[in-house]
Amino acid sequence: MSESRTAPGVTGEDEVVDLCRELIRIDTSNYGDGSGTGERAAAEYVAEKLAEVGLEPQVIESERGRASTVARIAGEDPSRPALLIHGHTDVVPANAEDWTHHPFGGEVADGCVWGRGAVDMKDMDAMTLAVVRDRLRSGRRPPRDVVLAFVADEEAGGLFGARYLVDRHPELFEGVTEAIGEVGGFSFTVNDDLRLYLVETAEKGIHWMRLSVQGTAGHGSMTNDDNAVTELCEAVARLGRHKFPIRVTKTVRAFLDELSEALGVELDPENMDETLARLGGIARIIGATLRNTATPTMLGAGYKVNVIPGEATAHVDARFLPGYEEEFLAELDQVLGPRVRRTDVHADKALETGFDGALVEAMQSALRAEDPIARAVPYCLSGGTDAKHFTDLGIRCFGFAPLKLPPELDFAGMFHGVDERVPVDGLRFGVRVLDRFLDAC
């Protein structure tokens, strides 16, 4: 066991900001092409921080440079089922010229830590490290075993990270029945007497797909009624403008009921524009969970301006609600038309669990202890997380990375956006809540 090199008396709240800054400074950009050179450095950094407080972390590579770190903390009662806390270390790329502060500088300004990964999700990685290090330095073991997993490749589907661990090293998660991870536990201030904390209990499924149309190649100066570019562009335009019907899932219904009570108004899912306007920065997340979505993101065709290509392609980010995959794909094909061929680049299931049980009670009590006007509520995430992989081991997964946010912060806009940042006070709040949560669960 290594001895901690942290100064005596330093707490998790004291070091969480520096941990977050140091993680951001490790460029772990994931371009989705199989590269990920920064992930090994991040895995080793995490392993060093865990080893300093006496753990024996394992750094596991799926391929060269694609590394994850896993460690287990022995709980006071080893007979109890274990808890998994998981986070990813990779981030989406960032163009420094677009940012106010360098995306990999980890600067502190205006009360926030700035940088790529500040909310997605090196903030939670840092909070987890800070809590674990503080507890182990002071000899406070959790009530039950806790498995920590800091994984690679989440931003490209998790094949080199969580999926690899689940398939090749399931023994690392022996006894784990519940898990917490990203994109949940963040606050939405309703008024001076109520702050909702959204806990993820569901997430949409994924179909990242390639669309293609075959046409007749020819000279650009000639008339061509079988132009693949024209046919594909018309199909993509139809899809981009198409609104799939409202579908209210169990989780979305529960969230709308909580929101209705909080706002003191009856909410009609078919007419949510006025309500969404009142949700500020989380409106885009919530609005996207009322229906299936399919967003064109890339186009490709041709190699010379005077040559009509024989094929045109597009890529689409499609997301479906729990229980609606079959309906969604049928409607998608109808919108695209018979000429368009679609193939999945990456696909994964939707998830949904109930908002009940001792773990949920622990979240609620930990939040209220630090914020007396807190109320935890379930919600559905419009995106996806590594929970999709860990559920294959029978693990019940929640999104719970607690942050108390200023009402004016566009939290949804931080995800994959320019000038991503997390409030310093929010990080320290998250450390306190996670510490209480571990005691209560």
N, C-alpha and C positions, 0 to 999 in steps of 0.2 A: 504493500500500500504506500502511495505517495503522501507526503505531508502537504497540507494546504499552504500556498504561498500568499494567501490573502492576509492583509494586516489584521491583527487582533481587534475584535470588536466590530468588524465590518459586517453589516447585515445584507440580506438580499435586496432590500430597498436601496442600499448604498451602491451596490455594484451592478444593478440591472441595466442602468443607462450605458455604462461602459461595455458591458457584455453585448448589448444591442449594437452599439457603434462598431465594436470590433468585428462582429459577425457581418455587418453591412460592408465593411471594408474588404472582406473576402469576396471577390467577384465570382459569384456562382451562377452566372447567366446561363440559362438553358435555352438553346436555339432550336431544340426539337429535332436535331439531326444526328443524335447519338453522341455528340460531344458534351463534355461537362467537366472540364479540367479543374474548375474551382471547387467542386464538391469534395474531392479528396482532402483539400486543405481545410475545408469547413469541418469535415468529419474528424480530422486529427485535432483541430482546435477544440471541438466539443469533447472529444475523448480525453484530452489533456485536462480540461476543466473538471471533468468528472473524476479522473484519476487523482487529482489534487486533494479530493475530499474522501478518498478511500475506496471508491468503486473500481470495478475491473471491467471497463467498457470494451466491447469488441468492435473493431472497424472492419466492415465487410464490403468487399468490392464485387459488384456484379460483372463489370467490365473495367478495363483500365481507366482509372480516374473517377468512376461512378461509385462513390463510396457512401455508406450509411454507418451510423454508430448506434449500437444497442447496449443497454446496461440494465441490470435488475437491482432494485433496492429491497433488501429483506425487510418485511414488515414485522410488527410485534406478534401477529397471529398468522403464521404460515398456512394454517388450515383454511383460511378465508380465500375466496376467489381473488385474483390479482386485478389490478387496474393498469391500463396502458395509457401513457401520455405520449402522443406522437406529434411530430412537426417535421416539415420539410426544410431543407437548407438551400435548395435551388431557387432561383428567381427568374422572372422574365427579363429579357434584355432591356437596356435603357440607353437613349442617346443623350450624352452629357450636354450637348448644345441646347437642348430643350429645357433644361432644369435650372432653377434658381440656385441651388447648391448641387455640387457634383453628386451623382447618384450612388457612387461608391466611396464617398468621403465620410459618411457617418457623422456629419456635422450637427451640432446643437445650435439652433437658432429659433427665436420667437417661441420658446418654451417647448420645442419639439425636436426629436431626433429625425433628421432627414436622410433619405436614401432608399434605393431599391431594396424592397424586402421589409421596410419599416413596419408595414402592417401585414405583409404577405410573404413569409410569416416569421421573420427573424425576431419580431417583438415577442411572440409566444415562445420561441426557442430561448430567448434571453430570460424571460420570466421563469420558465421552467428550470433553466440552469441556476438562476439566482435563488429560487426557493429550495431546490435540492441541495445546493452548496451550503446555504444557511442552516438547513435542518441537520445535515450531516456534520457540519462543524460543531454544532451545539448538541449533538447526540440525540436528536429527536427523530426516531424512526417513525414511518407512517404506520397506521393501524394494520394495514395489509401490504403484501408485496406490490411494488410499483415497477412496471417495466417502462423504460424510456427508449424511444426510437426517434432518432433524428435522421431523416431519410433523404435520399437523392430523388430527382426526376419527377416530382409531383407535377410540375408545370407542363410536362409532356405526357402525362398519363400514368406515371409511376412504374413503368415496366422495369426500369433499372433500380428502383428503390423499394417501395412497399410491396409491389407485386413479386419481386425477386425474393424478398425476405419471407413472404407468406408461402411461396412455392418451395423454396430451397431450405429455409430455416424455421419451420413452424415451431420447433422445439423452444425457440427463444421466447415464445408467447404462451408457453404451457401454463394452464390455470387462469389465463386472462379471460374475463367475461364481459368487461365494460371498458370503454375508452373515451378519452376526450381529445379533441384536436382543434383545428382552426375554424375560423369564421363563425363564431358564436360567443355569446357573453358580452357583446358590446352594447352600449347604452343608447337609448333614444329618449330624450327629455320631452315628456308630455306637457308638464307644467311644474310649478314650484313644489307640488306635493307628490309628484309621481314621475319616476323614471323607469321605463321598461328596459329590460336586458334580454336581448333576443338570443335564445339558445337553439342551435340547429338540431332538429330532430328528423329532418328529411332533406334530401337533395335530389335535384333532377338528374336523369340519366343522360348519357352522352352518345351522340353519333357525329364524330368529325368525319366528313365524307368528301370524296372527290366526285365531281360531276363531269361527264364528258359527252360530247356530241360529235358524231362522225358526219362529215360532209364530203363534197366533191372539191378536190383541189383544182386550182386553175390560175390563170393570169388575172391580176388585179384590175386590168383595164376592161375586162369582158363581163357581160351580164352572167350572173350565177344565181339561180334560184335555190341552190342547195348549199348555202354558205353556213358552215358550222359556227362561225363567230356570231352571225345574226341569230341563228336558232338558239344558241346557248344564252346569249345576252337577253333575249326575250324571256327565256325561262327563268334566268336569275332575277330579272326585274320583277317578274310575277311573284317569285318567292320572297324577294326582299320587301315587297309591299303587302304580302299576304298576312292577315291576322287570323291566327288559329283561334278556335272558340274558347271561351272561358270554361275552365274545368277546376272546380274547387275540391281539393284533396282534404283528407282528414286534418293534416297539419295546418294547411292554409285556413280551413274553417276555424280551427282553434285559435289561430293568430287573429283572424278578423273578429272573432267574438271578444277576445281580450282587448283589441284595439277599439272596438265599438264601445265597450264599457269605459275605457280610459278617456275616449273623446266625448262620450255622452251623446253619440249619434248612432242611428241605425245605418249599417253599411250594406249596400247592394253590390255584390261582386260584378254585376253587369254594368255598373255605372260607378267606377272607382276613380275617375279622373280628379274629382274635387278632393276626395280623401287622400289620394297619392300626393297631391300638391301640398298637403299639410305634413307630409312625412320627411320633407327635406332630403338629406343625403342618402337615406335608405330607400327612397321611393323606387329607384331603378331596380334594386334587388327584389323588393316586394312585388312590384309590377310584373316582373318577369316570372313570378311563380303562380300567376293566375292563368297562364296558358302555356302550351308548348311553343317553342321558338325555333326558327331556322334563319341564321344570319349569314349571308354571303360575305366572305372575307378575302378571297383571292381569285384572280382571273389570269388565264394564260392562253396564248394562241400565237401561231405564226413565227416566222423567222426572217421575213423580208417584206418591205412595204408593198411591193407589187406582186406578191404571191398570196393567193387565197389558200389558207391552210386546210388540210384535210381533217383536222381535229381541233376542237377548242375545249378548254377545261376550266373548271372553277372549283373552289373549296368552300365548304359551308360548315359552320359551327352550329349544330342542331342539338337541342336539349328538350327532353320530354319529362313530363311529370310522372311520379309513381303511379303505376296502374294504367298508363295511357300510351305505352310504346307502340302497340299494334295499330291503334287508331291513328296515331301520329304519322307513322310511316306510310299508311294507306293514303292519308290526306296529302302528305308530301309528294308522293308519286303522282297524284291527281293534279297538283299544282304544276309540277315540272313538265308533265306531258310525256307521251310515249317515245319521243326521240332522245330523251336524256337518260343516260345510264349513270347510276350512282353506285359507288363502292366505298365501304367504310375504310377510313385511315386508322381510326381508333373508335371503339365502342365500349360502353360500360353501362351497368345497370343503374336504375334509380333506387334510392333508399328511403325508408320511412320507419320510424319507431315511435312508441308512445311517449308522452311527457309525464312520466310517473316513476315511482320507485325511490329507493333511498338515495341514489346518486343525484337525482333531481332535487330532492329535499336538501342535500348537502350543498348544491349550487345555490339554492335559494337562501339558505341560512348564512352562507359565507358572504353573499352579496349584501344581504340586509345588515350584517354586522358592520360592514364598511360603508354602506350607503342606506340610511334608514328609509328612504323613499323608493328603494329598489323593488321591482317585481319582475321575476323571471317569467318569460313567456316563450312558447315554442314557435319556430318559424321554419320555412323551407328555403334552402339555399338554391339560388338560380344556377350556380356553377356546380363543381364537383370537387371532392377531396380524396385523400388516401383512405378514408373510411370505406370506400367501395371495396378495397382490397382486404382490409382487416375484418370486415363482416364475413368474409369467406371462411374465417376461423371460428365463426359462431360468436363473434364479439359484438356487443351492442354499442354503437358509436353515437357520440354527441359532439357538436361543435361548441366548445366552451373555452375561449381564450379571453378572459374578462378584461374589459377596458371601460373606464368611465370617460366619456368623450364630451368636449364642449359642444353645445347644441349647434353652433355655426359650422362645425367641421363637416365637410363633404366626405364622409367616411367611405361610401361606395366608390367615389371617384379616386380614392387612394389606390384601389386594387388595379394593378397594371397601368396606372396613370402616371402623368408627369407630376413631379414634386410630391411624391409619396412621403408621408411623414406620420409620426406617432407622438402624441403629447407625452412629455416626460412624466407629468403627474399621472397620466393613464398607465404608464408602465409600472410605476410604484404602487398604484392602486391594484393592478393585476397581481403583483407579487403578494400583497397582503391577502387578497381574496383566494388565490391559489393555495396559500399556506393554510388558511382556515379550512378550505375545501378538503385538503388532504387529511386534516385532523377529523373532519366530520364524515368522511366517506369510508 
